[in-house]
Every structure is written in C-alpha cells, then in structure tokens.
C-alpha cells in the first residue's frame, strides 16, 4: 500500500468555479460602468472648473441681473419660473443653485425665493430675479405663463409656506435639505412645470416630505435619503442618482444627463 492513498480523492465531488467567475465578472462590469458613467465625468468637470476663472469669494462675485427675463412691467401676463446657475467655490464643479421666480398678473415686479445656508433660510427678493449666482449666468429650467401661471402661483406660495426645513439650521449641503431640495419641493407641488432640476442640482432628490417612494402623475421616484435614488417618468425620463451624481436619459426630449456636467440635448 503506498504511503499516500488517492482512493478518497477520486470519490470527492467536483465543484465548479463558474458561479464565482461570473460574480467576479459582474462586479468588474459594474465597476467599469460606474467609472465611465460617474467618475470620469466628475474628474472632467472638476478639471474644467479648476482651469476656468472664478471669483475668489462672494465679495468679488457679480450678483447683478443677467437680463435674461423680460421687464416685468412690460407684460401684464402672470409668470412662474424656475432658474438655476452654477454655484461658487469648488462646489461649482459639480453643483448648481436653483430658485423660484413668480410674477402676479399685472404686477410690475418679479418675486424671487431662494433657500440659502446663511441668515434667513428662505430669502425673498434677496437678489435680482435673474441675478447671476457667484458670477455665473442663470438659465430658465421651467416656465409657466398666462393662465397656467395664475393657477400655479397660489400652489407655489403654499409650497413655500409649507416647506418643512424653513427654520434656521434647516440646511445641509449634502445630501440635503439644501437650496435645490427647496426648489424641487416647489416643483413637485406644481407638476405642470413638466420638468425636473438639472442633473448637477445636488440635493434635489432629498425627500423633504420623508417619503422615500413617490408615485405621481409625472412618474415614479425613489430615494435613499438623498444618497441614492432612481426616477422614471415623463418629466425626468430615466435617472439614476448615486451620491448626488445623476446620470440618465430623457427620450421625450432627446436628452442625455451626464453627472456633474449637465444635460445635453440632441433635438434640433
């Protein structure tokens, strides 16, 4: 009899390593997708921002009107608008600041509402309606005019009044509630806007009402306290949010959403 018998070895069942290899392949694929879809745009956005010229502080920034809105006194129509612009400091590489603008019928001036992290949290008319934010020119994200705005304005005012984080201390840069959480709260109260905030509006997906899952006329959204989430609907298209970085596609508007960089439309 040999000193080392192989008789028992021959009877041992064979265990395939295929499931393990498949699991490793899936993990590698997910890591590659995360790198390409989220990390590379983040690095590119940061590089472009650092290479650009920006004010050294809020004192050096330009906060004047960008003159992208018509003079309020020049039109009797009511208006309700959502505006957004890149924010200041290093945050500007990945995030925007958004706010709400309304004008009653026959009013001779606009009203602007921002949620800020200093002083009075919800600021009314602290800046020009279309004022630059840290020298960055704003753009109109969504707008209602005429009768549609007249119907929406009371609901906008009610949403502003009911915002649950309006007191001092009710602001947190990430994951929220912040300025974009406030604006998104108002927009959800008025689905007629038919839009969502830009992908770089970090904090927009924070569930200010405490509801982690929401199903409404504009679609479905779920959020893990703002740290991650998914949205599917006519306003958002398909979006996946990971740590405030939003990637997605909107087939209704022929738009892709790239984390930190923003939305890019292929429509004519």
Secondary structure, 3 states (H helix, E strand, C coil): CCCCCCHHHHCCCCCCCHHHHHHHHHHHHHHHHHHHHHHHHHHHHHHHHHHCCCCCCCCCCCCCECCCCCCHHHCCCCEEEEEEEECCHHHHHCCEEEEEEEECCCCCCCEEEEECCCCCCEEECCCCCCECECCECCEEEEEEEHHHHHHHHHHHHHHHHCCCCCCCCCCCCCCCCCHHHHHHHHHHHCHHHCCCCCCCCCCCCCCCCCCCEEEECCEEEEECCCCEEEEEECCCEEEEEECCEEEEEECCCCEEEECCCEEEECCC
